[in-house]
Amino acid sequence: MNTLEDGAVMVSGASSGFGHRTAQLLAEAGHTVVAVARRGGRLDALSASAERGRILPVTADVRDRDELEKALDGLPDDCPPIVALVNNAGLSRGFGPIQDADPGHWRDMVDTNITGVLNATSLLLPRLIAGGRGHIVNIGSIAARYPYSGGNVYAATKAFVHQLSLSMRTDLAGTGVRVTCIAPGMARTEFALVRYDGDEQRAERLYDGVVPLTADDIAETVVWCLSRPPRVNVNMVEIMPTDQPFGLGFAPRRT
């Protein structure tokens, strides 16, 4: 049986960016999507854009395990069993040397990028294991492997996601549950706006000299990984813009 057959996919952080586009592509492919995010209005619009009942909006904060559990318990009775999880919810706050950072930004990143992933994973894993099949796709970052100035705590949270993914592969051997980590490079989404507290000019400067990835690039990769035969586990995928050097950062300006 294909992992996704007769089952639903939960996508966290589905109100924008990679998660939003992933939910759309999965729905277009005929899958039921449980779309989770804090911004309920955006989720309602996402649900309305798809075939009726194909995208089920769930307003919840992945940082709050009890809230997320209650929201999942409230899914309609006719919702197919969740057989896959895309841990996409994540953010970066601030951009500068660690000695100048705001500890509140650290807390936001740790709570979302680490605790949020653990909350969603811990709630879904018992269901996947009991069903003898499943797939967890964690969205990491090339920042986890290639350090750059200003990345510090954000990069560390994504290194956690990468190592957790590999460790889960070991723990879940023999259960039928697969684990994939996808590590995007620079992409044009709302990510930079969040990092810079809505400063559009500053966010746009990040892309100077680079043609960045799009949400489609990552969403299509997620769907491809989920659609592999059950015998295939894609452990890790790195995706970077052609213009982006390994040390993240920023390609020299073209003249």
C-alpha positions, -999 to +999 in steps of 0.1 A: +000+000+000+013+035-008+019+054+024-006+081+015-034+058+003-067+065+021-049+088+045-044+124+053-013+146+055-008+171+083+012+202+073+023+226+100+029+263+092+004+260+064-007+296+064+023+308+042+054+299+023+065+263+020+036+249+041+009+268+022+022+256-012+027+221+000-009+219+012-021+231-021+000+207-042-011+177-020-047+187-023-044+190-061-029+155-061-061+142-045-049+139-009-067+152+022-046+178+041-049+188+077-035+223+075-022+237+108-012+272+116-019+301+140-035+324+115-070+310+111-082+335+085-054+324+061-062+288+067-098+294+058-088+310+026-065+281+018-093+256+024-117+276+002-091+275-026-093+237-028-119+212-036-145+211-008-133+190+022-098+185+007-080+209+030-091+209+067-081+241+085-068+236+121-060+268+140-034+259+166+001+269+178+025+240+175+044+255+204+015+246+227+012+208+229-021+208+247-037+232+222-024+212+193-037+180+207-071+194+214-073+208+179-064+174+163-089+156+186-115+180+171-111+169+135-143+158+118-152+121+121-149+116+083-113+128+082-091+100+070-064+088+094-033+110+094-005+090+078+021+117+072+034+148+089+052+177+073+069+196+101+072+229+083+064+255+110+096+274+117+110+309+118+141+330+122+142+362+143+170+387+141+202+387+121+235+395+137+263+384+159+252+363+190+267+389+214+242+415+201+212+392+199+178+396+217+173+366+240+136+369+232+143+360+196+162+329+208+132+318+227+109+323+197+132+302+175+137+274+201+100+272+209+089+270+173+118+252+155+125+227+182+096+224+206+070+228+179+086+199+159+087+177+190+051+185+199+037+176+165+059+145+162+050+131+196+013+135+189+014+119+155+039+091+159+017+068+180-009+069+152+016+062+125+033+033+144-001+018+152-010+019+115+022+003+104+030+030+079+037+067+078+061+094+068+075+124+087+091+151+066+110+177+086+120+210+070+155+218+080+179+243+065+213+245+048+222+268+077+224+236+098+255+225+079+270+257+064+276+284+090+272+321+082+276+353+101+244+361+119+229+326+117+239+313+152+208+302+171+186+298+141+213+275+125+216+256+158+178+249+159+179+236+124+210+214+133+187+199+159+161+191+133+187+174+111+200+153+139+166+145+152+156+132+117+186+109+116+180+096+151+143+090+144+153+069+114+171+046+138+144+046+164+117+038+139+134+009+121+109-019+115+078+002+122+071+011+086+074+048+094+098+068+071+116+100+080+130+127+056+147+160+062+147+186+035+172+215+038+164+245+017+187+273+009+177+309+003+141+311-007+117+340-014+088+336+011+076+356+042+106+341+061+128+372+057+100+395+067+095+377+100+133+377+105+133+415+101+100+422+119+082+433+087+109+455+073+103+449+036+133+469+023+157+450+046+141+417+037+144+424-001+181+432+003+187+396+012+181+386-024+205+411-040+225+392-066+207+359-061+177+343-079+162+326-048+143+294-046+105+296-046+079+279-023+071+257-053+106+243-054+104+230-018+067+220-019+073+199-050+103+182-033+081+174-003+054+158-025+081+139-044+095+124-012+061+115+001+052+098-031+082+074-032+073+037-029+072+024+007+105+006+002+123+039-004+133+064+024+148+097+012+170+106+042+181+141+033+177+165+005+197+198+001+183+224-022+201+257-029+198+284-055+223+281-083+236+316-073+241+308-036+275+299-023+278+272+004+285+296+032+250+308+028+253+341+024+251+363-004+266+361-039+287+390-050+267+417-067+266+414-105+279+445-123 
